[in-house]
């Protein structure tokens, strides 16, 4: 079990988020976030993993997830509890640039997240990637893309991750799609941070799994 890390430069943002959390009742938070509450702890299911957050303190506890729960991911999960709204999913998938004010951050996301994931997809072992996506809490589904995975960052925040194989002068590509209601469930800056979190999670899981496969091969 791992309690909060040194929050460093994120400390003011964590403090503000905890203040927002403490102003709401557990019942209100449960209804808005769809997260369970018992014995002063909320349970947030994030890409298949259960993260526990205390109420009203907003302390975050994990079970053996030190390598997958970065400070920005912790902050977004904490923010979700007080920011989420009791609204049904629309079923309409949109890209980040389609969100209100999304065009402001989209060029940065395109260059440092989507293009990086596209380049990664062009050279990765697809079998290992599929295994890592499933291990990382995603479900593989069939679409017109070469590889599509669906996961939930939080109960009201589904993610659709799509990859396309490149051909001739067209590079491999990646797209991260959200349900159109995400603008009601998460601040636009948090949505931008979530794109980066997804990129890091996919690549880090893959690199770890690839290293394990390589080491097993050598030992054999």
C-alpha positions as CSV (number, residue, x, y, z in Angstrom):
1,X,0.0,0.0,0.0
2,X,1.4,3.4,-1.0
3,X,0.2,6.7,0.4
4,X,0.7,10.1,-1.2
5,X,4.0,10.9,-2.7
6,X,5.7,14.3,-2.3
7,X,3.4,16.4,-4.5
8,X,6.0,19.1,-5.2
9,X,4.9,21.7,-7.8
10,X,1.5,20.0,-7.9
11,X,0.8,20.7,-4.2
12,X,-1.3,23.9,-4.7
13,X,-3.5,22.0,-7.3
14,X,-3.9,19.1,-4.9
15,X,-4.9,21.5,-2.1
16,X,-7.5,23.2,-4.2
17,X,-8.9,19.9,-5.4
18,X,-9.1,18.6,-1.8
19,X,-11.0,21.7,-0.7
20,X,-13.5,21.2,-3.5
21,X,-14.0,17.6,-2.5
22,X,-14.6,18.4,1.2
23,X,-17.4,20.9,0.3
24,X,-19.5,18.1,-1.2
25,X,-21.3,15.3,0.7
26,X,-20.4,11.7,0.0
27,X,-23.9,11.0,-1.4
28,X,-23.5,13.9,-3.9
29,X,-20.1,12.7,-5.0
30,X,-21.3,9.1,-5.5
31,X,-24.2,10.3,-7.7
32,X,-22.0,12.6,-9.7
33,X,-19.0,10.3,-10.1
34,X,-20.6,6.8,-10.0
35,X,-17.8,5.8,-7.5
36,X,-18.5,3.6,-4.5
37,X,-18.1,5.0,-1.0
38,X,-17.5,2.9,2.1
39,X,-15.7,3.5,5.5
40,X,-14.6,7.0,4.5
41,X,-13.0,5.9,1.2
42,X,-14.1,6.4,-2.4
43,X,-13.1,3.7,-4.9
44,X,-12.4,4.9,-8.4
45,X,-12.0,2.3,-11.1
46,X,-9.3,3.6,-13.5
47,X,-8.4,1.5,-16.5
48,X,-9.3,-1.7,-14.6
49,X,-7.5,-0.7,-11.4
50,X,-9.1,0.4,-8.2
51,X,-7.8,3.6,-6.7
52,X,-8.9,4.6,-3.2
53,X,-9.4,8.2,-2.1
54,X,-10.2,9.2,1.4
55,X,-13.0,11.6,2.3
56,X,-12.9,14.4,3.3
57,X,-9.1,14.5,3.3
58,X,-8.6,13.5,-0.3
59,X,-5.6,11.2,0.4
60,X,-4.9,8.7,-2.3
61,X,-3.9,5.1,-1.6
62,X,-2.8,2.5,-4.1
63,X,-2.2,-1.2,-4.0
64,X,1.1,-1.9,-5.7
65,X,0.6,0.7,-8.4
66,X,3.7,2.8,-7.8
67,X,4.8,2.7,-11.5
68,X,1.4,3.4,-13.0
69,X,0.0,6.2,-10.8
70,X,1.9,9.4,-11.6
71,X,1.2,12.7,-9.8
72,X,-0.7,14.0,-12.8
73,X,-2.9,10.9,-12.9
74,X,-3.5,11.1,-9.1
75,X,-4.5,14.8,-9.5
76,X,-7.0,14.0,-12.3
77,X,-8.6,11.2,-10.3
78,X,-9.0,13.5,-7.3
79,X,-10.4,16.3,-9.5
80,X,-12.9,13.9,-11.0
81,X,-14.6,13.2,-7.7
82,X,-15.7,16.9,-7.3
83,X,-15.9,17.9,-11.0
84,X,-18.0,15.1,-12.5
85,X,-21.6,15.6,-13.3
86,X,-24.6,13.3,-13.2
87,X,-25.1,13.1,-16.9
88,X,-25.4,10.0,-19.2
89,X,-22.9,9.3,-21.9
90,X,-23.8,10.6,-25.3
91,X,-22.3,7.7,-27.3
92,X,-20.8,10.3,-29.6
93,X,-17.0,10.0,-29.9
94,X,-15.0,13.3,-30.5
95,X,-11.4,14.2,-30.7
96,X,-9.7,16.7,-28.3
97,X,-9.8,19.5,-30.9
98,X,-13.6,19.1,-31.1
99,X,-14.0,20.0,-27.5
100,X,-14.8,23.6,-26.4
101,X,-11.5,25.5,-26.6
102,X,-9.8,22.2,-27.6
103,X,-8.1,24.0,-30.5
104,X,-5.9,25.8,-28.0
105,X,-4.1,22.7,-26.8
106,X,-4.6,20.5,-29.8
107,X,-1.4,21.4,-31.7
108,X,0.7,20.4,-28.6
109,X,-1.3,17.2,-28.2
110,X,-0.9,16.3,-31.9
111,X,2.9,16.8,-31.8
112,X,3.8,15.3,-28.5
113,X,1.1,12.7,-28.0
114,X,-0.7,11.6,-31.1
115,X,2.3,11.7,-33.5
116,X,4.5,10.0,-30.8
117,X,1.9,7.2,-30.5
118,X,1.7,6.9,-34.3
119,X,5.5,6.5,-34.6
120,X,5.4,4.0,-31.8
121,X,2.7,1.9,-33.5
122,X,4.8,1.8,-36.7
123,X,7.6,-0.1,-35.1
124,X,6.1,-1.9,-32.1
125,X,5.3,-5.6,-31.9
126,X,1.5,-5.6,-32.4
127,X,1.0,-8.8,-30.5
128,X,2.7,-7.4,-27.4
129,X,0.9,-4.1,-27.8
130,X,-2.5,-5.9,-27.8
131,X,-1.5,-7.8,-24.7
132,X,-0.4,-4.6,-23.0
133,X,-3.6,-2.8,-23.8
134,X,-5.7,-5.6,-22.3
135,X,-3.4,-5.7,-19.3
136,X,-3.8,-2.0,-19.0
137,X,-7.6,-2.2,-18.6
138,X,-8.6,-1.7,-22.3
139,X,-10.9,-3.9,-24.3
140,X,-10.0,-4.6,-27.9
141,X,-12.9,-3.9,-30.3
142,X,-13.4,-4.1,-34.0
143,X,-13.5,-0.8,-36.1
144,X,-12.2,0.4,-39.4
145,X,-8.9,1.2,-37.7
146,X,-6.1,-1.4,-37.6
147,X,-6.3,-1.6,-33.8
148,X,-8.9,-0.1,-31.5
149,X,-9.1,-0.3,-27.7
150,X,-11.7,1.1,-25.3
151,X,-11.1,1.8,-21.7
152,X,-12.4,3.9,-18.8
153,X,-10.3,6.5,-17.0
154,X,-13.2,6.9,-14.6
155,X,-16.8,5.7,-14.7
156,X,-18.0,8.7,-16.7
157,X,-14.9,9.1,-18.8
158,X,-14.6,6.4,-21.5
159,X,-11.6,6.5,-23.9
160,X,-11.3,5.2,-27.5
161,X,-7.8,4.6,-28.7
162,X,-7.3,4.0,-32.4
163,X,-4.2,3.1,-34.4
164,X,-3.7,3.0,-38.2
165,X,-0.8,1.3,-39.9
166,X,1.1,3.6,-42.3
167,X,1.5,2.9,-46.0
168,X,4.0,4.3,-48.6
169,X,4.2,8.1,-47.8
170,X,1.5,8.0,-45.2
171,X,2.8,7.6,-41.7
172,X,1.2,5.4,-39.0
173,X,-1.3,7.4,-37.0
174,X,-3.1,7.4,-33.6
175,X,-6.3,9.1,-32.4
176,X,-7.6,9.4,-28.8
177,X,-11.3,9.9,-28.7
178,X,-13.6,10.9,-25.9
179,X,-17.4,10.8,-25.3
180,X,-18.6,14.2,-26.1
181,X,-19.8,14.7,-22.5
182,X,-16.2,14.8,-21.3
183,X,-16.3,18.6,-21.3
184,X,-18.9,18.3,-18.5
185,X,-16.9,15.7,-16.6
186,X,-13.4,17.1,-16.7
187,X,-11.7,20.5,-17.1
188,X,-10.3,21.1,-20.6
189,X,-6.7,21.2,-19.2
190,X,-7.3,17.9,-17.4
191,X,-8.4,16.4,-20.7
192,X,-5.1,17.5,-22.3
193,X,-3.2,16.0,-19.4
194,X,-5.2,12.8,-19.8
195,X,-4.0,12.4,-23.4
196,X,-0.4,12.5,-22.2
197,X,-1.2,10.1,-19.4
198,X,-2.6,7.6,-21.9
199,X,0.4,7.9,-24.1
200,X,2.8,7.3,-21.2
201,X,0.8,4.3,-19.9
202,X,0.7,2.6,-23.3
203,X,4.3,3.1,-24.1
204,X,5.6,2.3,-20.5
205,X,3.5,-0.9,-20.3
206,X,4.8,-1.9,-23.7
207,X,8.4,-1.2,-22.9
208,X,8.2,-3.1,-19.6
209,X,6.5,-6.1,-21.3
210,X,9.0,-6.1,-24.2
211,X,11.9,-6.1,-21.8
212,X,10.4,-9.0,-19.9
213,X,9.9,-11.0,-23.1
214,X,13.5,-10.2,-24.2
215,X,14.9,-11.2,-20.8
216,X,13.0,-14.5,-20.8
217,X,14.3,-15.2,-24.3
218,X,17.8,-14.6,-23.2
219,X,17.5,-16.8,-20.1
220,X,16.0,-19.6,-22.2
